[in-house]
Amino acid sequence: MDLIFETSAFLAKLSYYFLESLAYKIIPKKKKNVAGEVVLITGAGSGLGRLMAIKFASLGAILVLWDTNEEGNMETSRLAKEKGGEKVFAYKCDCSNREEVYAVADQVKEDVGDVTLLINNAGVVTGKLFLDTPDDMVERSFRVNVLSHFWTYKAFLPAMIKANHGHLVCISSAAGLIGINVLSDYSSSKFAAFGFAESLLFELKLVQKSNVKTTIVCPYFIKTGMFNGATSKFPLLLPLLEQEYVAQRIVNAILEEQIYLMMPRFIYFGMILKQVLSSKMVIALIEYLGIGACMTSFRGHEKVQNETEKQHQS
């Protein structure tokens, strides 16, 4: 009898949630109010982190900005205040350093209070063939792209669980859903970040019975200095994404408490193909779409900086 009851309850829930998801396709889900929420963004000193900070400032959130680049972080703070951010706090923090994360987190709690919306955005990319990637760069990728998530969650999640209120946001990548050549350290660290965030999602819902929300973001390459030089063979299917577009989509997903966000939409279809096609078919598809050659012209932050320095010297 228990099995029949549980199965009936499961099917009823499945039907209800299916109809609910269809309803949200027709009637947009109501966006939550983040005015007064304490929003911490790692990697806030430039790019996507800066744009998200500015958008949350305009929504009345209290901002906590973390970055190793103090100058860039202060510029983000200035821009956020121009957009209505009345309370903006900037801190220098290397998220890959566990002790530093805990120390700065304690300072944030003292200065600002408990963080209620945590966005793990900081990331690095090497962009070299696996055998050409130095060991220290592999370790750096994992420290920044995934281990930092462990330390920030350890620092701020307990207060969220206690209050039964909060939101955790993981900026992973499409490269965290399917392995991409020349991105072995980046792709594997983003897979780990996705798996960690998803595991914690289930732990919070099934074990903790918590109302803390989770959003996991997996965009294709974004037009930032981080992926300078990356290309797309079919930009209609897999476009290089504009920063402003990605930032707005992420903010909307957070406000609507969306769990998964993949950009562009072709990524959703691609994940289905990955599961149903044979491995040889998947490789043929990747080759056809040009994903295997997308990093051929990759330069990234460091190479761009080196080129700029040479230009100044010449």
C-alpha positions as CSV (number, residue, x, y, z in Angstrom):
1,M,0.0,0.0,0.0
2,D,2.9,2.4,0.8
3,L,4.4,1.8,-2.6
4,I,1.0,2.5,-4.3
5,F,0.5,5.7,-2.3
6,E,4.1,6.9,-2.9
7,T,3.8,6.2,-6.6
8,S,0.4,8.0,-6.8
9,A,1.8,11.0,-4.9
10,F,4.8,11.1,-7.2
11,L,2.7,11.1,-10.4
12,A,0.5,13.8,-9.0
13,K,3.5,16.0,-8.2
14,L,4.9,15.3,-11.6
15,S,1.7,16.3,-13.3
16,Y,1.4,19.5,-11.2
17,Y,5.0,20.6,-11.7
18,F,4.6,19.9,-15.5
19,L,1.5,22.1,-15.7
20,E,3.2,24.7,-13.5
21,S,6.2,24.9,-15.9
22,L,3.9,25.3,-18.9
23,A,2.0,28.1,-17.1
24,Y,5.3,29.9,-16.5
25,K,6.0,29.7,-20.3
26,I,2.8,31.7,-20.8
27,I,2.6,33.8,-17.7
28,P,6.1,34.9,-16.6
29,K,7.0,34.0,-13.0
30,K,6.8,36.9,-10.5
31,K,10.2,38.3,-9.8
32,K,11.3,38.5,-6.1
33,N,12.3,41.8,-4.4
34,V,16.0,42.0,-3.6
35,A,15.9,45.5,-2.1
36,G,17.9,45.3,1.2
37,E,19.3,41.9,0.4
38,V,23.1,41.6,1.0
39,V,24.5,40.5,-2.4
40,L,28.1,39.3,-2.5
41,I,29.7,38.9,-5.9
42,T,33.2,37.4,-6.4
43,G,35.2,38.6,-9.4
44,A,33.3,41.9,-9.3
45,G,36.2,44.1,-10.5
46,S,35.4,43.7,-14.2
47,G,33.3,42.0,-16.9
48,L,30.3,40.0,-15.9
49,G,30.7,40.6,-12.2
50,R,30.7,44.4,-12.6
51,L,27.6,44.3,-14.8
52,M,25.7,42.2,-12.3
53,A,26.8,44.5,-9.5
54,I,25.4,47.5,-11.3
55,K,22.1,45.8,-12.0
56,F,21.6,44.7,-8.4
57,A,22.5,48.2,-7.3
58,S,19.7,49.6,-9.3
59,L,17.4,47.1,-7.6
60,G,18.2,48.4,-4.2
61,A,20.5,45.6,-3.0
62,I,23.3,46.0,-0.6
63,L,26.5,45.1,-2.5
64,V,29.6,43.3,-1.3
65,L,32.2,43.2,-4.0
66,W,35.2,40.8,-3.9
67,D,38.1,40.9,-6.3
68,T,41.9,40.7,-6.2
69,N,42.0,43.8,-8.5
70,E,41.5,46.6,-6.0
71,E,41.4,49.3,-8.7
72,G,38.9,47.5,-10.8
73,N,36.8,46.7,-7.7
74,M,36.7,50.4,-6.7
75,E,35.6,51.3,-10.2
76,T,32.7,48.8,-10.0
77,S,31.8,50.3,-6.6
78,R,31.7,53.8,-8.1
79,L,29.6,52.7,-11.0
80,A,27.2,50.8,-8.7
81,K,26.7,53.9,-6.6
82,E,26.0,55.9,-9.7
83,K,23.2,53.5,-10.5
84,G,21.5,53.9,-7.1
85,G,23.6,51.7,-4.9
86,E,23.4,53.3,-1.5
87,K,25.4,50.7,0.4
88,V,28.4,49.3,-1.5
89,F,31.3,47.6,0.2
90,A,34.5,46.6,-1.7
91,Y,37.0,44.1,-0.4
92,K,40.2,42.7,-1.8
93,C,40.0,39.0,-1.5
94,D,41.7,36.1,-3.3
95,C,38.8,33.5,-3.4
96,S,41.2,30.7,-4.1
97,N,42.8,31.2,-0.6
98,R,40.7,29.5,2.0
99,E,42.2,31.4,5.0
100,E,41.7,34.7,3.2
101,V,38.1,33.9,2.3
102,Y,37.3,33.1,5.9
103,A,39.0,36.2,7.2
104,V,37.4,38.6,4.7
105,A,34.0,36.8,5.3
106,D,34.3,37.5,9.0
107,Q,35.0,41.2,8.2
108,V,31.9,41.3,5.9
109,K,29.7,39.9,8.7
110,E,31.0,42.6,11.1
111,D,30.8,45.5,8.6
112,V,27.6,44.6,6.7
113,G,25.8,41.6,8.2
114,D,24.9,38.2,6.9
115,V,25.1,37.6,3.1
116,T,21.8,36.5,1.7
117,L,22.6,36.2,-2.0
118,L,26.0,34.8,-2.9
119,I,27.2,34.8,-6.5
120,N,30.4,32.8,-7.2
121,N,31.5,34.5,-10.4
122,A,35.3,34.6,-10.2
123,G,37.0,32.4,-12.8
124,V,40.3,31.8,-14.7
125,V,41.1,30.1,-17.9
126,T,44.5,28.8,-19.2
127,G,43.6,27.8,-22.8
128,K,46.5,25.5,-23.5
129,L,46.8,21.9,-24.7
130,F,46.7,19.6,-21.7
131,L,50.4,18.6,-21.9
132,D,51.4,22.2,-22.3
133,T,49.5,23.3,-19.2
134,P,51.8,23.9,-16.2
135,D,50.9,22.1,-13.0
136,D,50.5,25.4,-11.1
137,M,48.0,26.6,-13.7
138,V,46.0,23.4,-13.3
139,E,45.9,23.9,-9.5
140,R,45.0,27.6,-10.0
141,S,42.1,26.7,-12.2
142,F,40.6,24.4,-9.6
143,R,41.3,26.8,-6.7
144,V,39.6,29.7,-8.3
145,N,36.9,27.9,-10.4
146,V,35.6,25.4,-7.9
147,L,37.4,25.2,-4.5
148,S,36.6,28.9,-3.9
149,H,32.9,27.9,-4.0
150,F,33.4,25.5,-1.1
151,W,35.0,28.2,1.0
152,T,32.4,30.9,0.3
153,Y,29.6,28.5,1.0
154,K,31.2,27.3,4.2
155,A,31.5,31.0,5.3
156,F,28.0,32.2,4.4
157,L,25.6,29.2,4.0
158,P,25.2,28.5,7.8
159,A,23.5,31.8,8.4
160,M,21.2,31.3,5.3
161,I,20.1,27.9,6.7
162,K,19.5,29.3,10.1
163,A,17.3,32.1,8.7
164,N,15.8,29.7,6.1
165,H,16.4,32.4,3.6
166,G,19.1,32.9,1.0
167,H,20.2,32.3,-2.6
168,L,23.4,30.6,-3.9
169,V,24.5,31.3,-7.5
170,C,27.1,29.2,-9.3
171,I,28.5,30.6,-12.6
172,S,29.6,27.4,-14.3
173,S,29.9,27.1,-18.1
174,A,28.8,25.2,-21.1
175,A,32.3,23.8,-20.8
176,G,31.1,22.3,-17.5
177,L,28.5,20.3,-19.4
178,I,30.6,18.9,-22.2
179,G,34.4,18.7,-22.4
180,I,36.1,21.1,-24.7
181,N,39.6,20.5,-26.1
182,V,42.3,23.0,-25.1
183,L,40.2,23.7,-22.0
184,S,41.0,20.6,-20.0
185,D,41.7,22.3,-16.7
186,Y,38.9,24.9,-17.2
187,S,36.3,22.4,-18.4
188,S,37.0,19.9,-15.6
189,S,36.9,22.6,-12.9
190,K,33.6,23.9,-14.3
191,F,32.2,20.3,-14.3
192,A,33.2,20.1,-10.7
193,A,31.5,23.5,-9.9
194,F,28.3,22.4,-11.6
195,G,28.4,19.0,-9.7
196,F,29.0,20.7,-6.4
197,A,26.2,23.2,-6.8
198,E,23.7,20.6,-8.0
199,S,24.7,18.2,-5.1
200,L,24.2,21.0,-2.6
201,L,20.8,21.9,-4.2
202,F,19.6,18.3,-3.5
203,E,21.1,18.3,0.0
204,L,19.4,21.6,0.9
205,K,16.0,20.4,-0.4
206,L,16.0,16.7,0.6
207,V,18.1,16.7,3.8
208,Q,18.1,20.2,5.2
209,K,14.5,20.9,4.0
210,S,15.7,24.4,3.5
211,N,14.2,27.3,1.6
212,V,17.6,28.5,0.4
213,K,17.5,28.8,-3.4
214,T,20.1,27.7,-5.9
215,T,20.8,28.9,-9.5
216,I,23.4,27.2,-11.7
217,V,24.4,29.2,-14.8
218,C,26.1,27.6,-17.9
219,P,26.8,30.1,-20.6
220,Y,28.8,29.5,-23.8
221,F,31.8,31.8,-24.4
222,I,31.2,35.4,-23.4
223,K,32.8,38.3,-25.1
224,T,35.1,39.3,-22.3
225,G,38.9,39.5,-22.2
226,M,38.8,36.1,-20.5
227,F,37.9,34.4,-23.8
228,N,39.5,36.9,-26.2
229,G,40.1,35.2,-29.5
230,A,37.6,32.4,-29.2
231,T,35.5,31.9,-32.3
232,S,32.2,30.3,-33.4
233,K,31.6,28.6,-36.7
234,F,27.8,28.9,-36.4
235,P,27.0,32.1,-34.5
236,L,23.3,31.6,-34.9
237,L,23.4,28.3,-33.0
238,L,26.4,29.0,-30.7
239,P,26.9,32.8,-30.6
240,L,29.7,34.4,-28.6
241,L,27.5,36.0,-26.0
242,E,27.4,39.7,-25.2
243,Q,28.2,40.5,-21.5
244,E,25.2,42.8,-21.1
245,Y,22.8,40.1,-22.4
246,V,24.3,37.4,-20.1
247,A,24.3,39.6,-17.0
248,Q,20.6,40.5,-17.5
249,R,19.7,36.9,-18.1
250,I,21.4,35.8,-14.9
251,V,19.8,38.6,-12.9
252,N,16.4,37.6,-14.3
253,A,17.0,33.9,-13.5
254,I,17.9,34.8,-9.9
255,L,14.8,37.1,-9.5
256,E,12.6,34.3,-10.8
257,E,14.5,31.7,-8.7
258,Q,15.3,29.6,-11.8
259,I,17.5,26.6,-10.9
260,Y,19.2,26.0,-14.3
261,L,20.2,28.7,-16.9
262,M,22.0,27.6,-20.1
263,M,22.8,30.1,-22.8
264,P,22.2,30.0,-25.7
265,R,19.1,27.7,-25.8
266,F,20.8,25.3,-28.2
267,I,22.8,24.1,-25.2
268,Y,19.7,22.4,-23.8
269,F,19.2,20.6,-27.0
270,G,22.9,19.7,-27.2
271,M,22.8,18.1,-23.8
272,I,20.0,15.8,-25.0
273,L,22.0,14.9,-28.1
274,K,25.0,14.1,-26.0
275,Q,23.0,11.5,-24.1
276,V,21.3,9.8,-27.0
277,L,24.0,9.8,-29.7
278,S,26.9,7.4,-29.9
279,S,30.3,8.7,-29.0
280,K,31.5,8.8,-32.6
281,M,28.4,10.7,-33.6
282,V,29.0,13.2,-30.8
283,I,32.6,13.7,-32.0
284,A,31.4,14.2,-35.6
285,L,28.8,16.8,-34.4
286,I,31.4,18.7,-32.4
287,E,33.7,18.7,-35.4
288,Y,30.9,19.9,-37.7
289,L,29.9,22.7,-35.3
290,G,33.5,23.9,-35.1
291,I,33.7,23.5,-31.3
292,G,36.9,21.6,-31.7
293,A,38.5,24.6,-33.4
294,C,36.9,27.3,-31.3
295,M,40.0,27.9,-29.2
296,T,42.5,28.0,-32.1
297,S,42.9,31.8,-32.0
298,F,42.4,32.1,-28.3
299,R,44.5,34.8,-26.6
300,G,42.9,35.5,-23.3
301,H,43.8,38.1,-20.7
302,E,47.5,37.5,-20.3
303,K,48.4,37.5,-23.9
304,V,46.4,40.6,-24.6
305,Q,48.2,42.3,-21.8
306,N,51.6,41.2,-23.1
307,E,50.7,42.5,-26.6
308,T,49.5,45.8,-25.1
309,E,52.8,46.2,-23.2
310,K,54.8,45.6,-26.4
311,Q,52.7,48.2,-28.3
312,H,53.5,50.8,-25.5
313,Q,57.2,50.0,-25.7
314,S,57.4,50.3,-29.5
